[in-house]
């Protein structure tokens, strides 16, 4: 069971409040005979974004209107509830499945059932049902738009910070265990690298919610200020870094596996690899700090120092190639290629020839 967070609590309370207000308007003030329709609709329209509330309201009203009119027409023509159900339900279900309204298509058939089951298909009853649905829709949209309208930018920033932090943790783990890694540990590294893509997918989804939450939202500019989300180029940089970590961990897994012919690199190579990955982890950690706090000259200087140490370790790894047998040379060469690509993607944008990727240090500006 998922523990409810602040957003879930707020939206739940808003839905309950919208239902109570819709009931008060239709049941107490208008004395409507079918006041249930208003709170039912109001609850359904307190959605994750104001735009989604408006879009869902249009879809829901279309389906409820269609179901109500189909049921009333079938009842008037047949004069028998059972016969009307047999006639109208296939049409209503087909309409709900074919119309481009998503889950709201269910309301066409359920509304038709309610109309026929309760015998409320006179002209007056149909008018009341549609009026109460419209009142509930208006209340649901108004409550969602005016009472703490949902804005999802915090989730984008959280996931954006999680990427460099997770990369740093993985790099440190590899660096600390290169001297005695086995197939099981290398497989764990590989699985951790694959998990980065789930974070990237979550980030893309969160960006979609954040963009949608601004549309038709009258209150998003008045909500408390939050850390600005990084641009799309941030995702590009960390997708590439994730790619490099995946290939690096795959190389280590293959050198640890008895089923592969790629031999384990010599101790001298692994020592330099550990130094390189430790420095790269510090670079990733600084990128997270910059994302959280904003650009800083001192942090930028530290980042450059760590990146320089990583390049020095990479040069030292090259030196371990001399005198090795061809099979071992293949292992070292694979690690050299993987780490060179990783350092290229962590480098400042001005140092990357022929690429348009944005420097992670400036992505938060």
C-alpha positions as CSV (number, residue, x, y, z in Angstrom):
1,X,0.0,0.0,0.0
2,X,1.4,3.4,-1.1
3,X,1.6,6.0,1.6
4,X,-0.4,9.1,0.5
5,X,1.8,12.2,-0.1
6,X,0.8,15.8,0.1
7,X,-0.4,16.0,-3.5
8,X,-2.7,13.0,-3.0
9,X,-4.1,14.4,0.3
10,X,-4.8,17.8,-1.2
11,X,-6.5,16.3,-4.3
12,X,-8.6,13.9,-2.2
13,X,-9.8,16.8,0.1
14,X,-10.6,18.9,-3.0
15,X,-12.6,16.1,-4.5
16,X,-14.6,15.6,-1.3
17,X,-15.2,19.4,-1.0
18,X,-16.3,19.6,-4.6
19,X,-18.8,16.8,-4.1
20,X,-20.2,18.5,-1.0
21,X,-20.5,21.8,-2.8
22,X,-22.2,20.3,-5.8
23,X,-24.6,18.4,-3.6
24,X,-25.4,21.6,-1.7
25,X,-26.1,23.5,-5.0
26,X,-28.3,20.9,-6.6
27,X,-29.8,19.1,-3.6
28,X,-30.5,22.0,-1.2
29,X,-30.6,25.1,-3.3
30,X,-32.1,23.8,-6.6
31,X,-34.0,21.0,-5.0
32,X,-33.1,18.8,-7.9
33,X,-34.8,15.3,-8.0
34,X,-31.5,13.6,-9.1
35,X,-28.9,15.5,-7.2
36,X,-26.6,12.5,-7.1
37,X,-25.4,13.4,-10.6
38,X,-23.7,16.6,-9.5
39,X,-21.4,15.3,-6.8
40,X,-20.6,12.2,-8.8
41,X,-19.5,14.4,-11.7
42,X,-17.6,16.8,-9.5
43,X,-15.5,14.0,-7.9
44,X,-14.6,12.7,-11.3
45,X,-13.4,16.1,-12.5
46,X,-10.9,16.9,-9.8
47,X,-8.1,15.6,-12.0
48,X,-4.3,15.8,-11.9
49,X,-4.2,19.0,-13.9
50,X,-6.7,21.8,-14.7
51,X,-6.4,21.1,-18.4
52,X,-7.2,17.4,-17.8
53,X,-10.3,18.5,-15.7
54,X,-11.6,20.6,-18.6
55,X,-10.9,17.9,-21.2
56,X,-12.4,15.2,-19.1
57,X,-15.5,17.4,-18.5
58,X,-16.1,17.7,-22.2
59,X,-15.7,14.0,-22.8
60,X,-17.8,13.1,-19.7
61,X,-20.7,15.5,-20.7
62,X,-20.7,14.1,-24.2
63,X,-21.0,10.5,-23.0
64,X,-23.6,11.2,-20.3
65,X,-25.7,13.2,-22.7
66,X,-25.4,10.5,-25.3
67,X,-26.3,7.7,-22.8
68,X,-29.2,9.7,-21.4
69,X,-30.7,10.6,-24.8
70,X,-30.2,7.0,-26.1
71,X,-31.9,5.5,-23.1
72,X,-34.8,8.0,-23.1
73,X,-35.4,7.5,-26.8
74,X,-35.3,3.7,-26.6
75,X,-37.7,3.8,-23.6
76,X,-40.1,6.1,-25.4
77,X,-40.1,3.9,-28.6
78,X,-40.4,0.5,-26.9
79,X,-42.4,1.4,-23.8
80,X,-40.6,-1.4,-21.9
81,X,-37.5,-1.1,-19.7
82,X,-36.1,-4.6,-20.5
83,X,-36.6,-4.1,-24.3
84,X,-35.1,-0.7,-24.1
85,X,-32.0,-2.1,-22.4
86,X,-31.6,-4.7,-25.0
87,X,-31.8,-2.1,-27.7
88,X,-29.7,0.7,-26.2
89,X,-26.9,-1.0,-24.3
90,X,-25.1,-2.4,-27.3
91,X,-25.2,1.0,-29.0
92,X,-24.0,2.8,-25.9
93,X,-21.2,0.4,-25.2
94,X,-20.1,0.6,-28.9
95,X,-20.2,4.4,-28.7
96,X,-18.1,4.4,-25.6
97,X,-15.5,2.1,-27.1
98,X,-15.3,3.9,-30.4
99,X,-15.4,7.5,-29.3
100,X,-11.9,9.1,-28.6
101,X,-12.7,9.8,-25.0
102,X,-10.6,7.2,-23.2
103,X,-12.1,5.9,-19.9
104,X,-15.0,8.3,-20.1
105,X,-16.6,6.0,-22.7
106,X,-17.9,3.9,-19.8
107,X,-20.3,6.7,-18.8
108,X,-22.4,6.3,-21.9
109,X,-23.5,2.8,-21.0
110,X,-23.7,3.3,-17.2
111,X,-25.8,6.5,-17.6
112,X,-28.2,4.6,-19.9
113,X,-28.5,1.9,-17.3
114,X,-29.3,4.4,-14.5
115,X,-31.9,6.2,-16.7
116,X,-33.7,3.0,-17.5
117,X,-33.3,1.3,-14.1
118,X,-34.8,4.3,-12.3
119,X,-37.4,5.0,-15.0
120,X,-36.2,8.7,-15.2
121,X,-36.6,9.2,-18.9
122,X,-39.3,11.8,-19.1
123,X,-38.4,15.1,-20.8
124,X,-38.2,16.8,-17.4
125,X,-36.1,14.1,-15.9
126,X,-33.7,14.2,-18.8
127,X,-33.3,18.0,-18.5
128,X,-32.7,17.7,-14.7
129,X,-30.1,15.0,-15.2
130,X,-28.1,17.0,-17.8
131,X,-28.4,20.2,-15.7
132,X,-27.1,18.5,-12.6
133,X,-24.2,16.9,-14.5
134,X,-23.3,20.4,-15.9
135,X,-23.4,21.9,-12.4
136,X,-21.2,19.1,-11.1
137,X,-18.7,19.6,-13.9
138,X,-18.5,23.3,-13.3
139,X,-18.0,22.8,-9.6
140,X,-15.3,20.2,-10.1
141,X,-13.3,22.3,-12.6
142,X,-13.7,25.5,-10.4
143,X,-12.4,23.7,-7.3
144,X,-9.5,22.1,-9.1
145,X,-8.6,25.4,-10.8
146,X,-9.0,27.8,-7.9
147,X,-8.0,25.8,-4.8
148,X,-4.3,24.9,-4.9
149,X,-4.3,24.1,-8.6
150,X,-1.9,21.2,-9.2
151,X,1.5,22.0,-10.5
152,X,3.9,19.1,-11.0
153,X,7.3,20.8,-11.5
154,X,8.7,19.5,-8.2
155,X,8.6,15.9,-9.5
156,X,10.7,17.0,-12.5
157,X,13.3,18.6,-10.4
158,X,13.5,15.7,-8.0
159,X,14.0,13.2,-10.8
160,X,16.5,15.5,-12.6
161,X,18.6,15.5,-9.4
162,X,18.2,11.8,-9.0
163,X,20.0,11.0,-12.2
164,X,23.5,12.4,-11.4
165,X,23.1,11.2,-7.8
166,X,22.4,7.6,-8.9
167,X,25.2,7.7,-11.5
168,X,27.6,8.9,-8.8
169,X,26.6,6.1,-6.4
170,X,27.1,3.5,-9.1
171,X,30.5,4.9,-10.1
172,X,31.7,4.9,-6.5
173,X,30.5,1.3,-6.0
174,X,32.4,0.2,-9.1
175,X,35.5,2.2,-8.1
176,X,35.6,0.7,-4.6
177,X,35.3,-2.9,-5.8
178,X,37.3,-3.2,-9.0
179,X,40.0,-5.1,-7.2
180,X,37.9,-8.1,-6.3
181,X,34.7,-8.0,-8.4
182,X,33.1,-11.2,-9.5
183,X,30.3,-12.1,-11.9
184,X,27.5,-11.6,-9.4
185,X,28.8,-8.1,-8.4
186,X,29.3,-7.1,-12.0
187,X,25.7,-8.3,-12.8
188,X,24.4,-6.1,-10.0
189,X,26.3,-3.1,-11.6
190,X,24.8,-3.9,-14.9
191,X,21.3,-4.1,-13.5
192,X,21.8,-0.8,-11.7
193,X,22.9,0.8,-15.0
194,X,19.7,-0.5,-16.6
195,X,17.6,1.0,-13.8
196,X,18.8,4.5,-14.9
197,X,16.6,4.2,-17.9
198,X,13.5,3.8,-15.7
199,X,14.4,7.1,-14.0
200,X,14.8,8.7,-17.4
201,X,11.4,7.3,-18.4
202,X,9.9,8.7,-15.2
203,X,11.5,12.1,-15.9
204,X,10.0,12.2,-19.4
205,X,6.6,11.4,-18.0
206,X,7.0,14.0,-15.2
207,X,7.9,16.6,-17.8
208,X,4.6,15.8,-19.6
209,X,2.6,16.3,-16.4
210,X,4.5,19.5,-15.6
211,X,3.8,21.0,-19.1
212,X,0.2,20.0,-18.9
213,X,-0.3,21.4,-15.4
214,X,0.5,24.9,-16.7
215,X,-2.2,24.8,-19.4
216,X,-5.4,26.6,-18.4
217,X,-4.1,26.9,-14.9
218,X,-5.0,30.4,-13.5
219,X,-3.0,29.9,-10.3
220,X,0.3,28.3,-11.3
221,X,2.2,31.7,-11.2
222,X,0.9,32.4,-7.7
223,X,1.9,29.1,-6.2
224,X,5.0,29.1,-4.0
225,X,8.2,29.3,-6.0
226,X,10.0,26.0,-6.7
227,X,13.4,25.2,-8.0
228,X,13.3,25.7,-11.8
229,X,13.3,22.4,-13.8
230,X,16.3,21.8,-16.0
231,X,15.9,22.1,-19.8
232,X,15.5,19.1,-22.1
233,X,19.2,19.1,-22.8
234,X,19.7,17.9,-19.3
235,X,17.9,14.7,-20.2
236,X,20.1,14.3,-23.3
237,X,23.3,14.6,-21.3
238,X,22.3,12.0,-18.7
239,X,20.8,9.6,-21.3
240,X,24.3,9.5,-22.8
241,X,26.0,9.1,-19.5
242,X,23.6,6.2,-18.7
243,X,24.5,4.7,-22.1
244,X,28.2,4.8,-21.2
245,X,27.6,3.3,-17.8
246,X,25.6,0.5,-19.4
247,X,28.4,-0.4,-21.8
248,X,31.0,-0.1,-19.1
249,X,29.2,-2.4,-16.7
250,X,28.6,-4.8,-19.6
251,X,32.3,-4.9,-20.3
252,X,33.1,-5.6,-16.6
253,X,30.4,-8.3,-16.6
254,X,31.9,-10.0,-19.6
255,X,35.4,-9.9,-18.1
256,X,34.1,-11.5,-14.9
257,X,32.1,-14.2,-16.7
258,X,33.5,-17.7,-17.3
259,X,31.3,-18.0,-20.3
260,X,33.1,-15.2,-22.2
261,X,36.6,-15.2,-23.7
262,X,37.3,-11.6,-22.6
263,X,39.9,-11.9,-19.9
264,X,40.0,-9.9,-16.7
265,X,42.1,-6.7,-17.0
266,X,45.4,-6.6,-15.1
267,X,45.6,-5.1,-11.6
268,X,47.4,-2.0,-12.9
269,X,44.5,-1.2,-15.3
270,X,41.9,-1.8,-12.6
271,X,43.8,0.5,-10.2
272,X,43.7,3.4,-12.7
273,X,40.1,2.5,-13.6
274,X,39.2,2.9,-10.0
275,X,40.8,6.3,-9.8
276,X,39.1,7.4,-13.0
277,X,35.6,6.3,-11.8
278,X,36.1,7.9,-8.4
279,X,36.8,11.3,-10.0
280,X,33.9,10.8,-12.4
281,X,31.6,10.1,-9.5
282,X,32.7,13.4,-7.9
283,X,31.8,15.2,-11.1
284,X,28.3,13.7,-11.1
285,X,27.9,14.6,-7.4
286,X,28.8,18.2,-8.1
287,X,26.3,18.3,-11.0
288,X,23.6,17.3,-8.6
289,X,24.7,20.0,-6.2
290,X,24.6,22.6,-9.0
291,X,21.2,21.4,-10.0
292,X,19.9,21.9,-6.5
293,X,21.7,25.2,-5.6
294,X,22.4,26.8,-8.9
295,X,25.7,27.6,-10.7
296,X,28.6,28.4,-8.5
297,X,32.2,29.3,-9.5
298,X,33.8,27.3,-6.8
299,X,31.8,24.2,-7.6
300,X,32.7,24.7,-11.3
301,X,36.4,24.8,-10.4
302,X,36.1,21.7,-8.3
303,X,34.3,20.0,-11.1
304,X,37.1,20.8,-13.5
305,X,39.7,19.5,-11.1
306,X,38.0,16.2,-10.7
307,X,37.5,15.9,-14.5
308,X,41.2,16.6,-15.0
309,X,42.1,13.8,-12.6
310,X,39.8,11.5,-14.4
311,X,41.6,12.3,-17.7
312,X,45.0,11.7,-16.0
313,X,43.8,8.3,-14.9
314,X,42.6,7.5,-18.4
315,X,46.1,8.4,-19.8
316,X,47.6,6.1,-17.2
317,X,45.3,3.3,-18.3
318,X,46.7,3.7,-21.8
319,X,50.1,3.0,-20.4
320,X,49.0,-0.4,-19.1
321,X,48.5,-1.6,-22.6
322,X,52.2,-2.0,-23.3
323,X,53.5,-5.6,-23.0
324,X,50.0,-7.2,-22.7
325,X,48.9,-10.2,-24.7
326,X,46.3,-9.6,-27.4
327,X,43.4,-11.0,-25.4
328,X,44.1,-8.7,-22.4
329,X,44.6,-5.8,-24.8
330,X,41.0,-6.3,-26.0
331,X,39.8,-6.0,-22.4
332,X,41.8,-2.9,-21.7
333,X,40.8,-1.4,-25.0
334,X,37.1,-1.9,-24.3
335,X,37.5,-0.2,-20.9
336,X,39.4,2.6,-22.5
337,X,36.7,3.2,-25.1
338,X,33.9,3.1,-22.6
339,X,35.6,5.5,-20.2
340,X,36.7,7.9,-22.9
341,X,33.1,8.2,-24.1
342,X,31.9,8.7,-20.5
343,X,34.5,11.5,-19.9
344,X,33.5,13.1,-23.2
345,X,29.8,13.2,-22.1
346,X,30.8,14.7,-18.7
347,X,33.0,17.4,-20.3
348,X,31.8,21.0,-20.6
349,X,29.9,21.8,-23.8
350,X,32.7,24.0,-25.1
351,X,35.1,21.1,-25.0
352,X,32.9,18.8,-27.0
353,X,33.7,19.1,-30.7
354,X,30.8,18.7,-33.1
355,X,28.0,18.3,-30.5
356,X,25.1,20.6,-29.4
357,X,24.7,19.0,-25.9
358,X,24.4,21.5,-23.1
359,X,26.9,21.6,-20.2
360,X,25.2,20.0,-17.2
361,X,26.7,22.8,-15.1
362,X,24.7,25.4,-16.9
363,X,21.5,23.4,-17.4
364,X,19.9,24.6,-14.2
365,X,20.2,28.3,-15.2
